[in-house]
Amino acid sequence: MQIFQNDILNEKYFFHKHSSGLKIYLCPKKDFQSYFAIIGTKYGSINRNFRLNSQLIETPAGIAHFLEHKLFECKNGDAFNLFSKLGASANAYTSYEKTAYLFSCTDNFKKSLKILLDFVQEPYFTQEGVLKERGIIEQEIKMYSDSPEWQVNLNLLRAIYKNHPVREDIAGSVESISHITPDLLNKCYEAFYDFSNMTFCLVGNFEPDDIIEFIDKNITKKAAKAHVEPIFPNEPDEICEPSISQKMEVATPLFAVGFKHKMPNIRMSCQDFVATELILQTLMLKSGSLYNKLLNKNLITTNSFEHELLEGPFYASSTFSGESKNPDEVAKVIFDEIDNICQKGIDKKQFERAKRCYYAEVVSVFNRVSSIGNNLLDLDFAGYNIFELIKSTQNMSFETCSSKLNGQFDSSKKAFSKIIF
């Protein structure tokens, strides 16, 4: 096994590439009483079209999320119930670029781990089960369509992206999921649930060699010989449209503004990610110019202003969101402030403060087993690891960060979304 460690933090984890192709990350924490395990596949809502052994497969929006739901249905019953009987808390989620299955527990750890490894290897799709699940997911879709917080951000992505499937709802639509069949689910499973496309992360009090031996005994699925080629539509550099407005029942209007970033590669490099994140962190400082302008004009409240760097295969954007009685004025202030720093540069003292805050945020990951596991998975899929992220943050210079301003925050690639009453 390969060992990764950071002597300053006194933290380490192990990496092992299993013969099945599964990437395994193990982080022993001797002083922790709980365990956290997560297994993920590079298959999310954006993986709509692909070639499987040269055959073009086109799938409806929402199928990755649908497959996540169905995989919990085992021949031996619902996997959630099996975890519950052992006292383990299980969950799963589908994002734009991945699907993940996880559990946490304090007892019956290996029995729970066996359930996790078993059900991701044994799909069980029936026509009756698909029809039943369709009704459940339809209700979930309708629930999110009634959520102003969800819609304001989804509309922003639809304004930013013209062709990329990140502009579509992760769960799809009532119409799109009506086209999902057991055959399509099996094709998607065959394509993306091969262990060579998956990563497993475990955190807790264990011996790494013992876990590798346990995984060896419980992985029966062989490495697939299928060749899979994900297909993404060409996405233009420009945004789709500058603004989207929607009326819903809200007590206070919601806003979301964003910038479409350049994507020279499939994913952002670690350095580009850190530089962009530090620009956002500097902008969001509560002692900074932007935050205080918004607060002094009563455009936001202290708890209603957030930011996110949304990044994945062939897409990247920075967003600011919250609630305000005057969303148009909020958008203007944000855009004006970013135009201003693009011309004059960011304040060096504010940058250093933001850098220290972000560094503390990154290293605090090691305080919780779930944070460690989730970050090991997320960063593996991004193409780097947690210690690289920490080192890149430490080494990020003011000059390097400043050089990203005009390239990543182009005023011609900004968009605005609002929900009003």
VEXVO-964206 format. One record per residue (C-alpha): residue in three letters; x, y, z. Coordinates in Angstrom, 2 decimals. Each point is the difference from the previous one (the first is absolute). Example, Ala and Ser with C-alpha at 12.3 -4.5 7.8 and 13.67 -1.06 7.14 Angstrom:
REM VEXVO-964206
{type:ALA&u:12.30&v:-4.50&w:7.80}
{type:SER&u:1.37&v:3.44&w:-0.66}
//
This chain:
REM VEXVO-964206
{type:MET&u:0.00&v:0.00&w:0.00}
{type:GLN&u:1.08&v:3.54&w:-0.73}
{type:ILE&u:0.14&v:2.35&w:2.99}
{type:PHE&u:-0.90&v:3.71&w:-0.20}
{type:GLN&u:0.85&v:2.13&w:3.01}
{type:ASN&u:0.37&v:3.53&w:1.24}
{type:ASP&u:2.49&v:0.27&w:2.86}
{type:ILE&u:-1.12&v:3.50&w:1.01}
{type:LEU&u:-3.58&v:-1.15&w:0.54}
{type:ASN&u:1.09&v:-3.47&w:1.17}
{type:GLU&u:-2.56&v:-1.55&w:-2.33}
{type:LYS&u:0.32&v:-2.85&w:-2.48}
{type:TYR&u:-2.04&v:-2.39&w:-2.12}
{type:PHE&u:0.66&v:-3.04&w:-2.16}
{type:PHE&u:-0.75&v:-0.64&w:-3.66}
{type:HIS&u:-0.39&v:-3.40&w:-1.68}
{type:LYS&u:-1.01&v:-0.83&w:-3.57}
{type:HIS&u:-1.99&v:-3.25&w:0.17}
{type:SER&u:0.27&v:-2.64&w:-2.71}
{type:SER&u:-3.63&v:0.69&w:-0.91}
{type:GLY&u:0.99&v:3.57&w:-0.87}
{type:LEU&u:-1.57&v:1.49&w:3.14}
{type:LYS&u:1.99&v:2.85&w:1.53}
{type:ILE&u:0.11&v:-0.34&w:3.79}
{type:TYR&u:0.82&v:2.79&w:2.47}
{type:LEU&u:0.40&v:-0.97&w:3.66}
{type:CYS&u:0.41&v:2.56&w:2.80}
{type:PRO&u:0.50&v:-1.69&w:3.41}
{type:LYS&u:-1.04&v:2.20&w:2.95}
{type:LYS&u:0.91&v:-1.84&w:3.19}
{type:ASP&u:-1.63&v:2.52&w:2.32}
{type:PHE&u:-3.35&v:0.03&w:-1.79}
{type:GLN&u:-2.93&v:-2.17&w:1.08}
{type:SER&u:-1.99&v:0.17&w:-3.24}
{type:TYR&u:0.49&v:-1.26&w:-3.55}
{type:PHE&u:-0.86&v:1.62&w:-3.30}
{type:ALA&u:0.06&v:-1.82&w:-3.34}
{type:ILE&u:-0.88&v:1.34&w:-3.43}
{type:ILE&u:0.21&v:-1.49&w:-3.47}
{type:GLY&u:-0.56&v:2.12&w:-3.08}
{type:THR&u:-0.07&v:-0.30&w:-3.75}
{type:LYS&u:0.85&v:2.66&w:-2.59}
{type:TYR&u:-3.56&v:-0.01&w:-1.23}
{type:GLY&u:-2.28&v:2.92&w:0.62}
{type:SER&u:-2.89&v:1.84&w:-1.58}
{type:ILE&u:2.23&v:1.53&w:-2.70}
{type:ASN&u:0.93&v:-3.43&w:-1.41}
{type:ARG&u:-2.99&v:-0.11&w:-2.29}
{type:ASN&u:1.60&v:-1.39&w:-3.17}
{type:PHE&u:2.85&v:-2.46&w:-0.43}
{type:ARG&u:1.37&v:-2.75&w:-2.21}
{type:LEU&u:0.00&v:-3.50&w:1.44}
{type:ASN&u:2.16&v:-2.31&w:-2.10}
{type:SER&u:-0.47&v:2.39&w:-2.97}
{type:GLN&u:-3.80&v:0.04&w:0.42}
{type:LEU&u:-1.42&v:3.49&w:0.52}
{type:ILE&u:-2.23&v:0.09&w:3.07}
{type:GLU&u:-2.23&v:3.04&w:0.55}
{type:THR&u:-1.82&v:0.19&w:3.31}
{type:PRO&u:-2.71&v:2.26&w:1.45}
{type:ALA&u:0.75&v:2.66&w:2.62}
{type:GLY&u:-0.10&v:-1.38&w:3.53}
{type:ILE&u:1.08&v:-3.57&w:-0.71}
{type:ALA&u:3.13&v:0.10&w:2.21}
{type:HIS&u:-2.14&v:1.15&w:2.95}
{type:PHE&u:-2.62&v:-2.66&w:-0.86}
{type:LEU&u:2.71&v:-2.68&w:-0.02}
{type:GLU&u:1.23&v:1.15&w:3.40}
{type:HIS&u:-3.50&v:-0.57&w:1.42}
{type:LYS&u:-0.36&v:-3.41&w:-1.63}
{type:LEU&u:3.38&v:-1.33&w:1.07}
{type:PHE&u:-1.14&v:0.01&w:3.63}
{type:GLU&u:-2.64&v:-2.54&w:-0.97}
{type:CYS&u:1.75&v:-3.36&w:0.51}
{type:LYS&u:-1.16&v:-3.56&w:-0.51}
{type:ASN&u:0.16&v:-0.35&w:3.79}
{type:GLY&u:-2.10&v:3.10&w:0.57}
{type:ASP&u:0.61&v:3.71&w:0.32}
{type:ALA&u:3.63&v:0.79&w:0.88}
{type:PHE&u:-1.12&v:2.88&w:2.24}
{type:ASN&u:-1.84&v:-2.49&w:2.19}
{type:LEU&u:3.02&v:-2.30&w:0.12}
{type:PHE&u:2.20&v:2.86&w:1.21}
{type:SER&u:-2.63&v:1.11&w:2.51}
{type:LYS&u:-0.17&v:-3.44&w:1.59}
{type:LEU&u:3.73&v:0.28&w:0.71}
{type:GLY&u:-0.34&v:3.47&w:1.50}
{type:ALA&u:1.78&v:1.65&w:-2.91}
{type:SER&u:-1.15&v:3.24&w:-1.62}
{type:ALA&u:0.07&v:-0.29&w:-3.80}
{type:ASN&u:-0.56&v:2.48&w:-2.78}
{type:ALA&u:0.70&v:0.63&w:-3.68}
{type:TYR&u:0.04&v:2.96&w:-2.35}
{type:THR&u:0.37&v:0.89&w:-3.64}
{type:SER&u:1.76&v:3.19&w:-1.02}
{type:TYR&u:0.85&v:1.39&w:-3.41}
{type:GLU&u:3.13&v:-2.10&w:-0.37}
{type:LYS&u:-0.30&v:-2.94&w:2.40}
{type:THR&u:-2.21&v:-2.41&w:1.93}
{type:ALA&u:1.02&v:-1.06&w:3.50}
{type:TYR&u:-1.20&v:-2.50&w:2.61}
{type:LEU&u:1.03&v:0.33&w:3.63}
{type:PHE&u:-0.57&v:-1.06&w:3.58}
{type:SER&u:1.21&v:0.93&w:3.47}
{type:CYS&u:-0.09&v:-2.14&w:3.13}
{type:THR&u:1.64&v:-0.74&w:3.32}
{type:ASP&u:-0.78&v:-3.74&w:0.15}
{type:ASN&u:-0.33&v:-2.88&w:-2.49}
{type:PHE&u:2.42&v:1.78&w:-2.29}
{type:LYS&u:1.09&v:-2.97&w:-2.15}
{type:LYS&u:-3.55&v:-1.29&w:-0.38}
{type:SER&u:-1.04&v:3.44&w:-1.24}
{type:LEU&u:3.00&v:0.15&w:-2.34}
{type:LYS&u:-1.00&v:-3.33&w:-1.49}
{type:ILE&u:-3.50&v:1.32&w:-0.75}
{type:LEU&u:1.51&v:3.03&w:-1.74}
{type:LEU&u:2.32&v:-2.11&w:-2.14}
{type:ASP&u:-2.73&v:-2.53&w:-0.78}
{type:PHE&u:-2.77&v:2.24&w:-1.30}
{type:VAL&u:2.21&v:2.08&w:-2.29}
{type:GLN&u:1.05&v:-3.27&w:-1.66}
{type:GLU&u:-3.50&v:-1.47&w:-0.40}
{type:PRO&u:-2.47&v:2.14&w:-1.97}
{type:TYR&u:-3.60&v:-1.17&w:0.13}
{type:PHE&u:-2.26&v:1.80&w:-2.47}
{type:THR&u:-3.53&v:-1.15&w:-0.80}
{type:GLN&u:-2.75&v:1.68&w:-1.98}
{type:GLU&u:-2.24&v:-0.01&w:3.06}
{type:GLY&u:2.74&v:1.57&w:2.12}
{type:VAL&u:0.71&v:2.68&w:-2.61}
{type:LEU&u:-3.68&v:1.00&w:-0.20}
{type:LYS&u:-0.25&v:0.19&w:3.79}
{type:GLU&u:3.16&v:2.11&w:0.28}
{type:ARG&u:-1.18&v:2.31&w:-2.78}
{type:GLY&u:-2.92&v:1.11&w:2.13}
{type:ILE&u:2.27&v:0.66&w:2.99}
{type:ILE&u:2.47&v:2.06&w:-2.04}
{type:GLU&u:-2.82&v:1.94&w:-1.69}
{type:GLN&u:-1.01&v:1.26&w:3.44}
{type:GLU&u:3.62&v:0.94&w:0.75}
{type:ILE&u:0.23&v:1.94&w:-3.29}
{type:LYS&u:-3.22&v:1.88&w:0.77}
{type:MET&u:1.29&v:0.82&w:3.47}
{type:TYR&u:3.17&v:1.57&w:-1.41}
{type:SER&u:-1.94&v:1.84&w:-2.69}
{type:ASP&u:-1.91&v:1.69&w:2.84}
{type:SER&u:3.23&v:0.98&w:1.79}
{type:PRO&u:1.00&v:3.62&w:-0.74}
{type:GLU&u:3.51&v:-0.64&w:1.36}
{type:TRP&u:0.49&v:-2.87&w:-2.46}
{type:GLN&u:-1.55&v:1.79&w:-2.95}
{type:VAL&u:2.00&v:3.22&w:0.33}
{type:ASN&u:3.27&v:-1.93&w:-0.29}
{type:LEU&u:-1.24&v:-2.34&w:-2.73}
{type:ASN&u:-1.17&v:3.00&w:-2.03}
{type:LEU&u:3.44&v:1.58&w:0.41}
{type:LEU&u:1.66&v:-3.08&w:-1.49}
{type:ARG&u:-2.48&v:0.10&w:-2.87}
{type:ALA&u:0.99&v:3.62&w:-0.59}
{type:ILE&u:3.73&v:-0.78&w:0.13}
{type:TYR&u:0.10&v:-3.21&w:-2.06}
{type:LYS&u:-1.51&v:-0.46&w:-3.43}
{type:ASN&u:0.62&v:-3.68&w:-0.77}
{type:HIS&u:1.76&v:-1.65&w:2.95}
{type:PRO&u:-2.31&v:-2.39&w:1.90}
{type:VAL&u:0.91&v:1.72&w:3.29}
{type:ARG&u:-2.85&v:2.36&w:-0.92}
{type:GLU&u:-2.52&v:-2.83&w:0.54}
{type:ASP&u:-1.48&v:-1.01&w:3.34}
{type:ILE&u:1.92&v:-2.91&w:1.57}
{type:ALA&u:-3.23&v:-1.95&w:0.50}
{type:GLY&u:-1.21&v:0.72&w:-3.53}
{type:SER&u:-3.63&v:0.83&w:-0.73}
{type:VAL&u:-3.24&v:-1.93&w:0.35}
{type:GLU&u:0.03&v:-0.41&w:-3.77}
{type:SER&u:3.64&v:-1.07&w:-0.32}
{type:ILE&u:-0.10&v:-2.73&w:2.65}
{type:SER&u:-3.07&v:-1.53&w:-1.70}
{type:HIS&u:2.45&v:-1.31&w:-2.64}
{type:ILE&u:2.19&v:-1.89&w:2.48}
{type:THR&u:-0.12&v:-3.80&w:-0.40}
{type:PRO&u:1.76&v:-2.95&w:1.68}
{type:ASP&u:2.02&v:-0.48&w:-3.20}
{type:LEU&u:1.27&v:3.59&w:0.08}
{type:LEU&u:0.84&v:-0.30&w:3.70}
{type:ASN&u:1.99&v:-3.17&w:-0.68}
{type:LYS&u:1.94&v:1.70&w:-2.80}
{type:CYS&u:0.88&v:2.94&w:2.26}
{type:TYR&u:1.00&v:-2.34&w:2.80}
{type:GLU&u:2.21&v:-2.03&w:-2.36}
{type:ALA&u:1.64&v:3.17&w:-1.30}
{type:PHE&u:0.67&v:1.91&w:3.21}
{type:TYR&u:-0.16&v:-2.40&w:2.94}
{type:ASP&u:3.15&v:-1.84&w:-0.94}
{type:PHE&u:2.51&v:0.15&w:2.87}
{type:SER&u:2.58&v:1.61&w:-2.28}
{type:ASN&u:-2.33&v:3.04&w:0.01}
{type:MET&u:-0.58&v:-0.07&w:3.77}
{type:THR&u:1.73&v:1.12&w:3.20}
{type:PHE&u:-0.44&v:-1.25&w:3.57}
{type:CYS&u:0.97&v:1.99&w:3.11}
{type:LEU&u:-0.02&v:-1.14&w:3.62}
{type:VAL&u:0.74&v:1.92&w:3.19}
{type:GLY&u:0.04&v:-1.39&w:3.55}
{type:ASN&u:1.86&v:-2.22&w:2.46}
{type:PHE&u:1.29&v:-2.91&w:-2.09}
{type:GLU&u:3.14&v:-1.63&w:-1.36}
{type:PRO&u:0.47&v:0.71&w:-3.75}
{type:ASP&u:1.29&v:-3.50&w:-0.85}
{type:ASP&u:-3.02&v:-1.55&w:1.69}
{type:ILE&u:-2.37&v:2.14&w:-2.10}
{type:ILE&u:1.76&v:-0.87&w:-3.26}
{type:GLU&u:-0.32&v:-3.68&w:0.86}
{type:PHE&u:-3.70&v:0.47&w:0.81}
{type:ILE&u:-0.64&v:1.82&w:-3.30}
{type:ASP&u:1.86&v:-2.75&w:-1.90}
{type:LYS&u:-2.37&v:-2.59&w:1.43}
{type:ASN&u:-3.15&v:2.02&w:-0.72}
{type:ILE&u:0.63&v:1.27&w:-3.51}
{type:THR&u:-1.24&v:-2.61&w:-2.44}
{type:LYS&u:-0.59&v:2.29&w:-2.95}
{type:LYS&u:2.77&v:-0.24&w:-2.57}
{type:ALA&u:1.45&v:2.90&w:-1.93}
{type:ALA&u:-2.25&v:0.67&w:-2.98}
{type:LYS&u:1.33&v:-0.22&w:-3.53}
{type:ALA&u:-2.49&v:2.55&w:-1.25}
{type:HIS&u:1.35&v:3.20&w:-1.53}
{type:VAL&u:-1.89&v:3.11&w:1.07}
{type:GLU&u:0.37&v:3.45&w:-1.54}
{type:PRO&u:-2.01&v:2.82&w:1.63}
{type:ILE&u:-1.29&v:2.54&w:-2.53}
{type:PHE&u:-0.59&v:3.67&w:0.77}
{type:PRO&u:-1.49&v:2.61&w:-2.34}
{type:ASN&u:2.11&v:2.94&w:-1.10}
{type:GLU&u:-0.49&v:2.88&w:2.40}
{type:PRO&u:0.66&v:3.51&w:-1.35}
{type:ASP&u:2.14&v:2.46&w:1.95}
{type:GLU&u:-2.83&v:2.49&w:0.30}
{type:ILE&u:-2.93&v:-0.33&w:2.40}
{type:CYS&u:-3.47&v:-1.09&w:-1.13}
{type:GLU&u:-1.89&v:3.08&w:1.20}
{type:PRO&u:0.77&v:2.88&w:2.40}
{type:SER&u:-2.95&v:-0.41&w:2.35}
{type:ILE&u:-2.97&v:-2.16&w:0.97}
{type:SER&u:-2.89&v:1.09&w:2.21}
{type:GLN&u:-2.67&v:-2.28&w:1.47}
{type:LYS&u:-3.01&v:0.71&w:2.19}
{type:MET&u:-0.66&v:-2.25&w:3.00}
{type:GLU&u:-1.54&v:0.29&w:3.44}
{type:VAL&u:2.83&v:1.44&w:2.09}
{type:ALA&u:0.08&v:2.30&w:3.02}
{type:THR&u:3.20&v:1.64&w:-1.26}
{type:PRO&u:1.37&v:-0.11&w:-3.57}
{type:LEU&u:3.02&v:-2.22&w:-0.69}
{type:PHE&u:2.99&v:0.72&w:-2.20}
{type:ALA&u:2.89&v:-1.94&w:-1.55}
{type:VAL&u:2.72&v:1.52&w:-2.14}
{type:GLY&u:2.89&v:-1.77&w:-1.66}
{type:PHE&u:2.98&v:0.05&w:-2.33}
{type:LYS&u:0.81&v:-2.62&w:-2.60}
{type:HIS&u:3.67&v:-0.97&w:0.23}
{type:LYS&u:2.46&v:-1.14&w:-2.64}
{type:MET&u:0.49&v:-3.78&w:-0.16}
{type:PRO&u:3.39&v:-0.80&w:-1.59}
{type:ASN&u:-0.21&v:-3.64&w:1.18}
{type:ILE&u:-2.67&v:-2.50&w:1.03}
{type:ARG&u:0.29&v:1.18&w:3.61}
{type:MET&u:1.59&v:3.01&w:1.68}
{type:SER&u:3.55&v:-0.56&w:1.18}
{type:CYS&u:0.60&v:0.12&w:3.75}
{type:GLN&u:1.76&v:3.35&w:-0.35}
{type:ASP&u:-2.81&v:1.55&w:-2.07}
{type:PHE&u:-2.58&v:-1.30&w:2.46}
{type:VAL&u:1.83&v:1.47&w:3.00}
{type:ALA&u:0.66&v:3.33&w:-1.73}
{type:THR&u:-3.65&v:0.40&w:-0.99}
{type:GLU&u:-1.22&v:-1.08&w:3.44}
{type:LEU&u:2.31&v:2.51&w:1.69}
{type:ILE&u:-1.35&v:2.80&w:-2.22}
{type:LEU&u:-3.50&v:-0.95&w:1.13}
{type:GLN&u:1.10&v:-0.28&w:3.63}
{type:THR&u:1.54&v:3.48&w:-0.22}
{type:LEU&u:-3.19&v:1.43&w:-1.49}
{type:MET&u:-2.11&v:-1.65&w:2.69}
{type:LEU&u:1.98&v:1.20&w:3.03}
{type:LYS&u:-2.31&v:1.66&w:2.50}
{type:SER&u:2.60&v:2.72&w:0.40}
{type:GLY&u:0.14&v:0.47&w:-3.77}
{type:SER&u:-1.39&v:2.68&w:-2.28}
{type:LEU&u:-2.68&v:-2.09&w:-1.75}
{type:TYR&u:-1.55&v:-1.46&w:3.13}
{type:ASN&u:-0.14&v:3.35&w:1.74}
{type:LYS&u:-1.46&v:1.83&w:-2.98}
{type:LEU&u:-2.81&v:-2.55&w:-0.18}
{type:LEU&u:-0.55&v:0.06&w:3.75}
{type:ASN&u:0.09&v:3.78&w:0.37}
{type:LYS&u:-2.57&v:0.39&w:-2.78}
{type:ASN&u:-2.23&v:-2.59&w:1.75}
{type:LEU&u:0.16&v:-2.17&w:-3.11}
{type:ILE&u:0.87&v:-3.20&w:1.90}
{type:THR&u:-0.10&v:-1.33&w:3.54}
{type:THR&u:2.96&v:-1.58&w:1.77}
{type:ASN&u:-1.32&v:-3.51&w:-0.69}
{type:SER&u:-1.25&v:0.42&w:-3.56}
{type:PHE&u:3.12&v:0.25&w:-2.13}
{type:GLU&u:1.92&v:-3.03&w:-1.28}
{type:HIS&u:2.47&v:-0.90&w:-2.72}
{type:GLU&u:0.98&v:-3.18&w:-1.83}
{type:LEU&u:2.63&v:-1.07&w:-2.50}
{type:LEU&u:-1.90&v:-2.54&w:-2.07}
{type:GLU&u:2.41&v:-2.11&w:-2.04}
{type:GLY&u:-0.04&v:-3.33&w:-1.81}
{type:PRO&u:0.66&v:-1.66&w:-3.38}
{type:PHE&u:0.01&v:2.76&w:-2.64}
{type:TYR&u:-1.75&v:2.61&w:2.18}
{type:ALA&u:1.00&v:2.55&w:2.62}
{type:SER&u:-1.73&v:3.05&w:1.46}
{type:SER&u:0.07&v:2.19&w:3.10}
{type:THR&u:-3.32&v:0.97&w:1.52}
{type:PHE&u:-1.34&v:2.32&w:2.70}
{type:SER&u:-3.48&v:-0.51&w:1.40}
{type:GLY&u:-2.35&v:1.02&w:2.77}
{type:GLU&u:-3.21&v:1.90&w:0.67}
{type:SER&u:-0.64&v:3.72&w:-0.34}
{type:LYS&u:-2.88&v:2.43&w:-0.33}
{type:ASN&u:1.83&v:1.47&w:-2.99}
{type:PRO&u:1.70&v:-2.83&w:-1.94}
{type:ASP&u:0.73&v:2.23&w:-3.01}
{type:GLU&u:1.99&v:2.42&w:2.14}
{type:VAL&u:1.89&v:-2.88&w:1.64}
{type:ALA&u:1.02&v:-1.29&w:-3.43}
{type:LYS&u:1.15&v:3.47&w:-1.04}
{type:VAL&u:2.11&v:0.47&w:3.14}
{type:ILE&u:1.64&v:-3.44&w:-0.40}
{type:PHE&u:0.75&v:0.50&w:-3.69}
{type:ASP&u:1.31&v:3.54&w:0.59}
{type:GLU&u:2.25&v:-1.18&w:2.82}
{type:ILE&u:1.46&v:-2.81&w:-2.10}
{type:ASP&u:0.52&v:2.35&w:-2.96}
{type:ASN&u:1.78&v:2.34&w:2.40}
{type:ILE&u:2.42&v:-2.59&w:1.37}
{type:CYS&u:0.66&v:-1.30&w:-3.51}
{type:GLN&u:1.19&v:3.49&w:-0.89}
{type:LYS&u:1.77&v:0.95&w:3.25}
{type:GLY&u:0.83&v:-3.40&w:1.45}
{type:ILE&u:-0.91&v:-1.62&w:3.32}
{type:ASP&u:1.26&v:1.42&w:3.27}
{type:LYS&u:3.13&v:-1.87&w:1.13}
{type:LYS&u:-0.84&v:0.14&w:3.72}
{type:GLN&u:-3.50&v:-1.30&w:-0.68}
{type:PHE&u:1.46&v:-2.78&w:-2.16}
{type:GLU&u:2.35&v:-1.12&w:2.78}
{type:ARG&u:-2.87&v:-0.03&w:2.48}
{type:ALA&u:-2.18&v:-2.02&w:-2.39}
{type:LYS&u:2.87&v:-2.40&w:-0.61}
{type:ARG&u:0.39&v:-0.67&w:3.72}
{type:CYS&u:-3.74&v:-0.55&w:0.37}
{type:TYR&u:-0.12&v:-2.40&w:-2.94}
{type:TYR&u:3.06&v:-1.91&w:1.26}
{type:ALA&u:-1.71&v:-0.46&w:3.37}
{type:GLU&u:-3.13&v:-1.19&w:-1.79}
{type:VAL&u:1.94&v:-2.58&w:-2.03}
{type:VAL&u:2.05&v:-1.46&w:2.87}
{type:SER&u:-3.08&v:-0.20&w:2.25}
{type:VAL&u:-1.17&v:-2.80&w:-2.31}
{type:PHE&u:2.01&v:-2.39&w:2.19}
{type:ASN&u:-2.22&v:0.66&w:3.02}
{type:ARG&u:-2.84&v:-2.24&w:-1.19}
{type:VAL&u:-0.04&v:-3.45&w:-1.60}
{type:SER&u:-2.74&v:0.99&w:-2.47}
{type:SER&u:1.91&v:3.11&w:-1.12}
{type:ILE&u:3.15&v:-2.03&w:-0.60}
{type:GLY&u:-1.83&v:-2.70&w:-1.98}
{type:ASN&u:-1.99&v:2.42&w:-2.13}
{type:ASN&u:3.08&v:2.07&w:-0.81}
{type:LEU&u:2.10&v:-3.03&w:-0.91}
{type:LEU&u:-2.69&v:-1.02&w:-2.49}
{type:ASP&u:-0.71&v:3.47&w:-1.40}
{type:LEU&u:3.65&v:0.90&w:-0.52}
{type:ASP&u:0.88&v:-3.38&w:-1.51}
{type:PHE&u:-2.67&v:0.61&w:-2.65}
{type:ALA&u:1.37&v:3.53&w:-0.49}
{type:GLY&u:3.47&v:-1.42&w:-0.68}
{type:TYR&u:1.93&v:1.02&w:3.12}
{type:ASN&u:-0.01&v:-0.69&w:3.75}
{type:ILE&u:-0.57&v:1.79&w:3.28}
{type:PHE&u:3.71&v:0.54&w:0.71}
{type:GLU&u:0.49&v:1.51&w:-3.47}
{type:LEU&u:-2.91&v:2.35&w:0.72}
{type:ILE&u:1.57&v:1.01&w:3.31}
{type:LYS&u:3.44&v:0.52&w:-1.58}
{type:SER&u:-1.45&v:1.99&w:-2.89}
{type:THR&u:-1.85&v:2.23&w:2.48}
{type:GLN&u:3.18&v:0.54&w:2.04}
{type:ASN&u:2.04&v:0.83&w:-3.11}
{type:MET&u:-2.57&v:2.15&w:-1.81}
{type:SER&u:1.50&v:3.42&w:-0.53}
{type:PHE&u:-1.83&v:3.28&w:-0.23}
{type:GLU&u:1.42&v:0.50&w:-3.51}
{type:THR&u:-1.13&v:-3.40&w:-1.29}
{type:CYS&u:-3.47&v:0.46&w:1.42}
{type:SER&u:-0.30&v:3.51&w:-1.43}
{type:SER&u:0.96&v:-1.25&w:-3.46}
{type:LYS&u:-3.17&v:-2.13&w:-0.07}
{type:LEU&u:-2.35&v:2.96&w:0.44}
{type:ASN&u:-0.53&v:1.15&w:-3.57}
{type:GLY&u:0.13&v:-3.50&w:-1.43}
{type:GLN&u:-2.54&v:-1.54&w:2.37}
{type:PHE&u:-2.28&v:2.98&w:0.65}
{type:ASP&u:-0.81&v:1.28&w:-3.47}
{type:SER&u:-2.81&v:2.59&w:0.10}
{type:SER&u:-1.36&v:-1.34&w:-3.30}
{type:LYS&u:-0.57&v:-3.41&w:1.64}
{type:LYS&u:-2.16&v:0.98&w:2.93}
{type:ALA&u:-3.63&v:-1.01&w:0.63}
{type:PHE&u:-2.77&v:0.82&w:2.44}
{type:SER&u:-2.96&v:-2.00&w:1.33}
{type:LYS&u:-2.75&v:1.15&w:2.35}
{type:ILE&u:-3.16&v:-1.34&w:1.57}
{type:ILE&u:-2.57&v:2.68&w:0.71}
{type:PHE&u:-3.55&v:0.01&w:1.38}
//
